[in-house]
Structures are given as structure tokens and as C-alpha cells.
Amino acid sequence: MSYQLMFQKAVELQQNGALNEAEQIYRQILETAPNNADVLNLLGLIAQTRGIHSEAVGYFYRAIENAPQHWPIFFNLAVSLGALDKFLEATEAYQKVLSLKPDCKEAHFGLGNLYWAQNNLDAAKEQFEAALELDADYLEAATNLAEVSDDTDSLEKLANNNPQALYYLGRRAFVATDYTRAAEYLQQADALADDDEIKAMLGESLIPLGQTEPAQKMFYQALNINPHNVTALMNLADMEADSHNFGEAEKLYKRGIEIAPENLRLHTNYAEMLCRNRRTLEGLEEYRKAVILAPQTPELSYNLSLILKSLEEYEQALDLMFHAFYLAPEHTDWSLNIAETLVLFNEQAPEKARKICENWYQKMPENTIVQHLWSALNHQTAANESAYNQLLFDNFAATYEQTLKNIQYAVVDKIAELCGTLKGRILDLGCGTGLAAQKLKTPENEFVGVDISEKMLDLARQKNVYADLQQDDILAYLHDSHPNFDAVIAADVFCYFGDLRPIIAAIAPTRLIFSVETDSQAEKYTIQANGRYKHNPEYLKQLLQNIGYTQIEQHDLVLRRENGKDVAGCIISAA
């Protein structure tokens, strides 16, 4: 077969979509004519069609070396350079096209898209307008001009049988969270054009409408058109991860990251999946990549810090926590986690922990949490204990009961075992979410609860075991209300107070059952780095006797597990 016949056959195959066969013939031609610009250009177009733009660019540059005045090659080069986000080189290629063929409307259109991608909207408008000057009926340019000009009315006018205008309208509705309208526009666009971006956007619109299976179908259709569609890969990966198909999800995440290594969502979602599967070190690396990509995104630094904290890398965790917190100081839960991490670090390196806390205190002296922590680390009773406890338990409320399960909390069960059936009117001091009353409530008693945290009380109300619930500081409640009760319980409450004399004196002579963390070496009580107190049981029994209680019983037990260690304590019953 002659060279010309081979070339014509390859072009025909390429036009019919038989890219592999066409490529094979082009390469045979290059063996005898390695500098054939037409063949190099067409090989570049095959690579471009496959989305392998880096390979395409190589072919186009080789073609230009042999045909430096052939403007279509520069145009093709500009398209692939733009796809690789090489905006400067792509711009130069389009400008070269216009120098060789000033009436090339497509070059103006391509330049407009490049400027738009760089958020240079004025320059983009100029190029779209220039394309329309060359062809007033150039629908694609008119559509992009309307979109870049934020002109919804013009888009609506252009939408008839115009898939691009419908796509833009759908995307606008999606951003406005009008997912139903977005899906309507995009379904119309999909009926007009077999386009991967339209299908991927339609899939994203269907997810919040609960249409998961149709959405998944759209994403796979998008990938059939363009295997490099990152939006489709990312959403499919998330779907597979949510369905616990972790192996398939991982393949999809990795494919997406290979195509778009700077895609933040891919790295973060992949990291979360790895951590859920206890592949913590791998998750750590993905989060690190995400933080490098977006160092000013506080959530990323914070999530990475939590992994480091779980690995007991407290100093590194604290660096990231503070970085995140100073970017977003409104996150009270983050500052509480900083304090908890500092307490843990204090066990490893007390001097470093104190120095870090001191720096925090100097930067934010009005912060309730650091005020309390600074006092605790200096073995002092904080002046803001009531405000701190309210803030602590308001933030703790949502996860309180699950946390107690995780730490094998034993206090309420032990009180129930010791007390049997409590009769009469019972005051539940620091009642929290109502676990004690839920355990102890019978037809023979009536419970009243008081707690400093309104959010904890909201959860207690849902249990329907209290005759009354009051939001108040417990000592203020005892002094102001002068309540008449048959018994008072305080489960895991007195550890937040040092001197218990005022509270016990306000309760006496009512029967009292309470728990404390214990330290038999303390003179009376001692504050811990975490801000809670340990009490000497002998001191407490003497205090109870001095106030007038005569029947005093002590029951030692492990209150809970905390950071892998037993927390020793006791329950004291006094009447």
C-alpha cells in the first residue's frame, strides 16, 4: 500500500473512531517519514481525544517544528495546553493562531475560556465579544458571554436546544441548592448532548434528591465518555465508601488523585475512608497532602491534628490544633480539644506543656478554657469554674452518653446497686442527660434535676423521667431554692469542685449519695491537670461527720477508663 493510501486509510479510521488502528498506521508512516507534520498532528489529536494531553502536546510541538506556519497545529496545541492548566503557553498558542489566521473565531473563543479559567472575567468577555464580531450567530460564544457576565436572562433566552446554556443554568441552580430545578435543566441538556460534564453535574444534582442509583448511573456514563472526569470519579468513590465497598472506593480515589493530584476533596475524603478503616498512618499521609494544598483551611489542619493525637504525637497535634484554632477561634470544641491534648502532653513533657499553655494564655487571656487550664496546671482553683463547666458540658452534650459507654462508666450502675429503690422526692444534682434518674426512677419516687448546661438538660427532658428540670449552678440552686427532698444524688459531679463543705452543708441533713475520684495522699483534695479534683475519702468522711451525718458508708470502685487507665474512686452514702 502506498504512503498516500495508508495515510487516507488512517484518517478514515480516525474519523470513524477506530483510534488504535489509525494510530498503528500513523506510527508505521513515521518510521519512514519521522518529520511528517500532518501525521504528528493527527497522532496528537488521537492523544487529545483520549485525554492524554501531555502526550498530545509533545506531538504538536514536533509537528510545529516541521510546519511552523500551519495554524491548526497551534490551535490543537492550545487546546491541550489549556487542558493541562498551562495558561501562559496556551494563550501564546492561541495568539499565534490569530497572527496566522486573524478571522479564527474559535481562537478567540478558546482565549475567552482560558481567561475565564483564570478568573480574568473582563478579558474573557472581550474575547467572546471578538468571536461574536466575527460571527454574530456563534452560539457557543454567546452562551459563554452570558454565563461569564452573570446574565441569567440571556442564558434563558439561549437555552432552547442549547445544551451548554442549559448546563450553565443547571449549575447555577445547583449552587443555589435548588436541586430539583438543577436536575430539570441538566436532564434537558443531557437529552441534547452526550457530554461527560453534563452527566456528572446531573449526577451531583440527583444525590441530594435521594436519587442515588440514577446519580450513580450518570457518573458511570460520564466515565464512559471521559475516563478522566474527576467529578464522576470522586462521587463514585464517595458512594462506594458510603456503601462500605472500600476496595472499589480506594481504586476510584487513587484514579482521581492520579488525574487531579491537587484536588483537595479527593485527598480529604480518601483520608477519611482510610481512617475509618483503621489505616491511620495512610490516612495521616493523605491529610498531610491536603494540608499542603490548602494550609489556610482550618478544618484540614484540625482533622490532621486529631489523627496525630490518636497516635500520641501530642506536640505535633498541638501545633496543628493551634494553627486551626487561630484561623477559626469561634470553634469552642477545638479549644476544648486543645486543652485535653495539653493535659495528655503534660504527662509526657510537663514543662513544654506549661510553656505552650502559657503562650496560649498570653495570646487569649479572656478565653474561658485556657483560664481554667492555666489554673489547673498551676495547681490552683480556677476563678471561672462555673462558666467553664457550663461551656464544657454544653459542648459535650451531643456525645456525652456515647463517651460514657466508651469509657466503661460505672457510677450510675453502682449507685443503683447500693441504693436499691429510692423513695420520695429525689434531687439529681448535676443531672446531665438524665442517666441516673432513668436508672433509678420508679413509681415510688419523683426526680428533680438541676444542671448548669441547658444542652444537657434538653437531652434529659427527652427521657421523661423528671418532674422538674432547672438550669442553674448547683450551689446557687441549693441556696436559693431551699428545696425539700428525701435524698440527693450527685453522680460524677463533685469531681468538678474542690471544697465540698458549702455544697454538703446546704444539703444536710438530707440523705446524700455521691461519687468522687480519690487520692488518699492528699490532705483534703487536689486539682488535676484536667481541671477535675481528687478527694481524700477520710477527709470527706470527717467533713460529713462535722456537718452532722452519722451513717457514712464508703464503696470503692473503678469509676471509668480514661486514656487507657483506670480512674479510681468511691461512692459515699451519708445519712
SEGU-635919 format. One record per residue (C-alpha): residue in three letters; x, y, z. Coordinates in steps of 0.02 Angstrom, whole numbers, plus 32768, in hexadecimal, padded with zeros to 4 digits. Each point is the difference from the previous one (the first is absolute). Layout:
residues N
ALAXYZ
...
This chain:
residues 575
MET800080008000
SER804480AC7FD1
TYR802780858081
GLN7F6B80697FC5
LEU7F877F6F800A
MET803F7FD380AE
PHE7FE780B38037
GLN7F4F800A7FB9
LYS7FD47F598050
ALA803F803D80AB
VAL7F9F80A37FF2
GLU7F627FA07FD5
LEU801A7F8B8095
GLN801C80948073
GLN7F6380577FC3
ASN7F9E7F618023
GLY80447FF380B1
ALA80777F6F7FE0
LEU808E805A8059
ASN806E7F6A8023
GLU80037FC87F4C
ALA801D80B27FC1
GLU808C801A807D
GLN80567F607FC7
ILE8001803A7F4B
TYR803D80AF802D
ARG80927FB3805F
GLN802C7F947F6A
ILE8004809D7F96
LEU80718057807E
GLU807F7F757FF1
THR8026803B7F50
ALA7FC980B68012
PRO8027803180B5
ASN7FE980BB7FE0
ASN7F567FF97FAC
ALA7FA2808E8051
ASP7F547FC27FCB
VAL801C7F55804E
LEU804A804A809F
ASN7F6C8076800D
LEU7F837F727FEA
LEU80597F958082
GLY7FF480968074
LEU7F4580087FDF
ILE7FED7F47802B
ALA8058801D80A7
GLN7F96809B801B
THR7F617F9D7FE0
ARG80387F828082
GLY8020808B807D
ILE80BC7FE08001
HIS802B80B77FE5
SER80B67FF78036
GLU80207F827F75
ALA7F9A80687F86
VAL8067809B8024
GLY80A07FA27FD6
TYR7FBC7FCF7F55
PHE7FC180B07FDB
TYR80A88050802A
ARG80587F847F8D
ALA7F8280277F77
ILE801B80BC8015
GLU80BB7FEA7FEB
ASN7FDC7FBE7F51
ALA7F6B80717FD6
PRO801880A48060
GLN7F7D805E7F9A
HIS7F747F7F800A
TRP7F8280528075
PRO7F927F668024
ILE80927FAE805A
PHE801480988071
PHE7F457FF98022
ASN80087F498031
LEU80988024806B
ALA7FA3808C805A
VAL7F6F7F8B8028
SER80707F7E8053
LEU80698083805B
GLY7F60804A8045
ALA7FC67F55803A
LEU80A57FF18060
ASP7FE280AB8051
LYS809A80457FA9
PHE7FA880A57FE4
LEU8092806A7FC8
GLU803B7F857F7B
ALA7F4C7FE17FC7
THR7FE280BC7FF0
GLU809D80137F96
ALA7FC67F707F90
TYR7F55804F7FE3
GLN805080A87FDD
LYS80707FAB7F80
VAL7F637FBA7FAE
LEU7FB780B07FF4
SER80A280457FB8
LEU7FF67F7C7F77
LYS7F4380037FEB
PRO7FB280A08049
ASP7F4E7FC97FD8
CYS80097F618068
LYS7F6B80178073
GLU80287F5D8059
ALA80A88047803A
HIS7FA780958050
PHE7F867F878050
GLY80907F968043
LEU8058809A8045
GLY7F5F80358053
ASN7FF57F578058
LEU80B6800D8037
TYR7FE680AB804D
TRP7F607FC48051
ALA805C7F6D804F
GLN8079807E804C
ASN7F6E806B803E
ASN8031808F7F8D
LEU7F4C80217FD4
ASP801880A57FA3
ALA80817FB37F8A
ALA7F8E7F697FE8
LYS7F6F80707FCE
GLU806D805D7F83
GLN80307F5D7FAA
PHE7F4E7FBD7FF9
GLU7FC680A77FB9
ALA808D7FF97F7F
ALA7FC57F547FCB
LEU7F4E80427FEE
GLU803E80917F96
LEU80447F807F87
ASP7F607F998007
ALA7F65804A8050
ASP7FAD7F557FFF
TYR808E7FAC805F
LEU7F917FAD8084
GLU808C7FBC806E
ALA805080AB8011
ALA7F5880538026
THR7FDC7F7C8083
ASN80A780128057
LEU7FF480BE7FF9
ALA7F587FF78058
GLU80447F8B8086
VAL809F80638020
SER7F97809F8007
ASP7F8E7FB18083
ASP7F6D801E7F8B
THR7F7C7F7E802B
ASP7F7C80527F91
SER806F7FEF7F67
LEU80247F4B802C
GLU7F467FDE800A
LYS7FE8804D7F54
LEU808F7F977FBA
ALA7FC67F5F8053
ASN7F907FBE7F75
ASN80587F657FBC
ASN80A380438049
PRO804E7F7E8075
GLN808A8075803B
ALA7F8680878036
LEU7F967F7C8058
TYR809D7FBD8055
TYR802C80AD8041
LEU7F4E801B803E
GLY80057F578056
ARG80A680288050
ARG7FBD80A7803F
ALA7F687FAA804C
PHE80727F7E8051
VAL806B80878051
ALA7F6080518040
THR7FD17F54804A
ASP7F657FF87F93
TYR80267F4C7FD2
THR7F587FD97FB2
ARG800F808F7F84
ALA80B77FD67FE2
ALA7FD27F4D7FD4
GLU7F78803D7F89
TYR807980707F9F
LEU80867F7B7FFB
GLN7F8B7F777FC7
GLN7FCE80707F6F
ALA80B7801E7FD9
ASP80267F46800B
ALA7F767FDA7F83
LEU805480767F84
ALA80B87FD48017
ASP80637F668033
ASP80798063806E
ASP805F7FC18097
GLU7FF980A6805E
ILE7F44800B7FEC
LYS7FEA7F4D803D
ALA8074801B8095
MET7FA680A08033
LEU7F577FA87FED
GLY803F7F748070
GLU8033807E8085
SER7F5480517FF7
LEU7FA67F5A8017
ILE805F7FCE809F
PRO7FAE80818074
LEU7F587FD07FB5
GLY801B7F4F8042
GLN800F7FB77F51
THR80A17FA28022
GLU7FF17F787F7D
PRO7FD980787F6F
ALA808F806F803C
GLN80787F6E8000
LYS7FC67FD27F50
MET802680B27FC6
PHE80B07FFB8049
TYR80277F5C7FA9
GLN7FBD80447F5C
ALA807080998017
LEU80967F8E8017
ASN7FD37F9C7F65
ILE800D80A37F9E
ASN80978041805D
PRO805E7F898074
HIS805A80988048
ASN7F6480598040
VAL8036802780B1
THR7F538033803D
ALA7FB97F567FCE
LEU80937FA1804D
MET7FF6806280A1
ASN7F447FE98018
LEU80077F487FD5
ALA808E7FE8807C
ASP7F9A80568088
MET7F697F957FD6
GLU80647F5F8009
ALA804E803680A4
ASP7F5480278049
SER7FC87F527FC9
HIS80997FB58056
ASN80467FC57F59
PHE80A8803F8038
GLY80697FA37F81
GLU7FA280497F6D
ALA7FFC80AB8052
GLU80BC7FFD8016
LYS801C7FD87F48
LEU7F9280937FCF
TYR80548079807B
LYS80AB7FCE7FC0
ARG7FCB80157F4A
GLY7FBC80AC8028
ILE809C8035805D
GLU806E7FC37F72
ILE7F9D806F7F87
ALA7FEA80938076
PRO808A7FF98085
GLU7FD180AC8043
ASN7F487FD7801B
LEU7FE0802480B8
ARG7F5E7F9F8011
LEU804D7F617FBA
HIS808E8004807E
THR7F9180298095
ASN7F777F827FD9
TYR80807F797FDD
ALA8056802A80A4
GLU7F5C7FF3805F
MET7FDC7F567FB3
LEU80AD7FC1802E
CYS7FEA803A80B3
ARG7F547FAF800C
ASN80557F5E7FCD
ARG808680178086
ARG8086801E7F7E
THR803280968066
LEU80B1801A7FC1
GLU7FC77FFF7F4A
GLY7F738077802D
LEU807E806F8056
GLU806580107F5F
GLU7F67802C7F99
TYR7FCE8086807D
ARG80B180457FFB
LYS7FF2800F7F43
ALA7F5A805A8015
VAL8049807A8080
ILE809180277F8B
LEU7F8180277F76
ALA7F94806E8071
PRO80638039809A
GLN7F8280898026
THR7F6D7F88800B
PRO7FEF7FE880BD
GLU7F967F627FF8
LEU808B7FA37FA6
SER8083802D8080
TYR7F897FD3808C
ASN7FD37F567FB7
LEU80B77FD97FE7
SER8022803180B5
LEU7F7D7F83803C
ILE805C7F737FA9
LEU80A58036804D
LYS7FAB800980A9
SER7FBF7F4E7FEB
LEU80B57FCC7FDD
GLU8037805A809F
GLU8066807C7F9A
TYR7FC0808A8070
GLU807E80887FDA
GLN7FE37FF67F43
ALA7F457FF3801E
LEU8002809E8069
ASP805E80617F79
LEU7F767FD87F84
MET7F74801A807D
PHE803C80AF802A
HIS801980277F47
ALA7F4C7FCE7FDF
PHE7FBB8055809C
TYR805380A77FDF
LEU7FB67FFC7F50
ALA7F547FD78046
PRO7FF8803080B9
GLU7F437FF08004
HIS80137F428010
THR7FED7FE780BA
ASP800A7F447FEB
TRP80AC80157FB2
SER804080628095
LEU7FBC7F798074
ASN805F7F7F7F9C
ILE809D806A800A
ALA7FED800180BD
GLU7FE67F448005
THR80997FE47F92
LEU80688072806D
VAL7FCC7F9A8098
LEU803C7F637FA8
PHE80A080537FC8
ASN801A803B80B3
GLU80167F4A8033
GLN808D7FEE7F80
ALA805580A9800B
PRO7FB9806F808B
GLU807680917FE4
LYS7FDB80097F45
ALA7F467FEF8021
ARG8003808D807F
LYS8061806F7F87
ILE7F847FE07F73
CYS7F6F80238076
GLU805380A0803C
ASN8015803D7F4D
TRP7F4A7FDB7FDD
TYR7FCC805A809F
GLN806680997FD1
LYS7FB180067F54
MET7F4E7FE2803A
PRO7FF2802E80B9
GLU7F4280137FF3
ASN7FE87F4E7FC1
THR7F9F7F9F8084
ILE80537F5B7FD6
VAL80B480398009
GLN7FDB806180A1
HIS7FC37F5F804F
LEU808E7F957FBB
TRP8086807C8034
SER7FBE7FFE80B2
ALA7FFA7F418002
LEU80B17FED7FC0
ASN80388076808A
HIS7FA07F998082
GLN7F86808D8023
THR7F4380078007
ALA7FC380607F69
ALA7F9A809D801D
ASN7F8D7FD47F6E
GLU7FCF7F4E802D
SER7F45801B7FE9
ALA801480517F55
TYR807C7F7B7FCA
ASN7F917F708036
GLN7F6B804A7FA4
LEU806680157F60
LEU804D7F538013
PHE7F5C7FA38010
ASP7FA480657F7E
ASN80847FC67F85
PHE80057F518047
ALA7F447FE18000
ALA7FEC7FB67F52
THR80837F78801B
TYR7FF17FEE80BE
GLU7FA67F5A800D
GLN80657FAB7F77
THR809F803C8054
LEU7FC87FB580A5
LYS7FE47F587FAA
ASN80AC800A7FB1
ILE8056802080A7
GLN7FA07F78805E
TYR7FAC807C8075
ALA7FCB7FA0809D
VAL7FBD8082807A
VAL7F457FFC7FDC
ASP7FF67F428000
LYS805C7FFA80A7
ILE7F8E8082804F
ALA7F697F9B7FC7
GLU804E7F63804B
LEU8023805480A7
CYS7F6080648013
GLY7F7E7F867FC3
THR7F5880597FEF
LEU800980B78032
LYS7F5A80408042
GLY7FB880AE8007
ARG803E809F7FAF
ILE80B17FEF7FBC
LEU8075808D7FC9
ASP80787FD17F75
LEU808F807E800F
GLY805E801C7F5D
CYS7F837F8C7FAE
GLY804D80107F51
THR7F9D7FA07F7E
GLY7F9A7FA68085
LEU80587F588008
ALA7FF07FF080BE
ALA7F4780258006
GLN7FE17F8F7F6B
LYS80527F738063
LEU7FB2802680A9
LYS7F51803E7FD5
THR7F717F988046
PRO7F4880228029
GLU8039801C80B3
ASN806B80987FDD
GLU800280A87FA9
PHE809D804B7FB5
VAL803380B77FF2
GLY809D80267F9D
VAL807380967FFF
ASP8093801C7F8C
ILE806780927FC5
SER7FF47FCC7F49
GLU7F5E80247FA3
LYS80347F8D7F73
MET80147F6F8079
LEU7F5580288048
ASP7FB47FFE7F51
LEU80367F4A7FF1
ALA7FC57FD880B2
ARG7F5180437FD5
GLN7FF27F817F74
LYS80087F728080
ASN7F5E80398056
VAL803B7FC880AC
TYR800880A8805A
ALA7F73805E8053
ASP8069809E7FED
LEU80A480357FB1
GLN805D80A0802A
GLN809680527FAD
ASP806C8046808C
ASP80A57FF4805C
ILE7FE27F788080
LEU803A80648098
ALA7F9780957FCA
TYR7F6A7F8D7FEC
LEU80197FB480AC
HIS800D80AB8052
ASP7F7680587FA1
SER7F7A7F7A7FF2
HIS80067FB680B0
PRO7FBB7F5E7FB7
ASN7FB67F76806A
PHE803D7F577FC4
ASP80077F508046
ALA80AA7FDD7FB0
VAL808380567F95
ILE806F7FA67F84
ALA809A80497FA9
ALA80497F877F81
ASP80AA80387FBE
VAL7FDD80B48033
PHE806A80268099
CYS80A17FE17F9E
TYR7FE380AD7FB5
PHE800A805480AB
GLY808E8009807C
ASP7FB7803980A5
LEU7F607F9D8016
ARG7FD2804980A9
PRO7F8880867FBC
ILE7FA37F827F94
ILE7FF17F798085
ALA7FCE807F8085
ALA7F75803E7F8E
ILE7FC07F4E7FE7
ALA80097FC580B6
PRO7FA97FAA8055
THR7FB37FB37F62
ARG80417F547FCF
LEU808F80157F85
ILE804E7F857F84
PHE8092803E7F97
SER809B7FC77FA2
VAL80AF80498003
GLU80A97FDA7FB5
THR80757FD3808E
ASP80B080298039
SER80277FBD80AC
GLN80A580618003
ALA7FAD80AA7FF0
GLU7FE38065809E
LYS7F4F802A7FC9
TYR7FF780087F43
THR807180247F6E
ILE7FDE80487F54
GLN80397F9C7F69
ALA804580447F5D
ASN7F587FD97FAE
GLY7FAA8077807A
ARG7FA57F7A8062
TYR801F7FE180B9
LYS80327F678062
HIS7FC87FF680B6
ASN80447FA28095
PRO7F707F8E803B
GLU8037801180B6
TYR7FF480BC7FF4
LEU7F527FF17FB4
LYS7FC27F8B8089
GLN804180778084
LEU7FAD80927FA6
LEU7F5A7FA27FFB
GLN800B7FD880B9
ASN802780B5802B
ILE7F6680397F9F
GLY7F927F83805E
TYR7FF77F5F7F9C
THR80117F638068
GLN7FE47F6E7F8A
ILE808D80097F81
GLU80317F757F89
GLN808E7FFB7F81
HIS80017F8D7F68
ASP809E7FFE7F98
LEU7FF67FE07F44
VAL804D80277F58
LEU7F9780937FC4
ARG80317FF17F48
ARG80907FE27F88
GLU8057809D7FC4
ASN808F80027F80
GLY801A7F47801E
LYS800A800F80BD
ASP7F897FD8808F
VAL7FBC8098805C
ALA7FF57FD180B7
GLY7F748045806A
CYS7F787FDA807A
ILE7F4880198023
ILE7FD4804780AA
SER7F557FF0804D
ALA7FD680708094
ALA7F658012806B
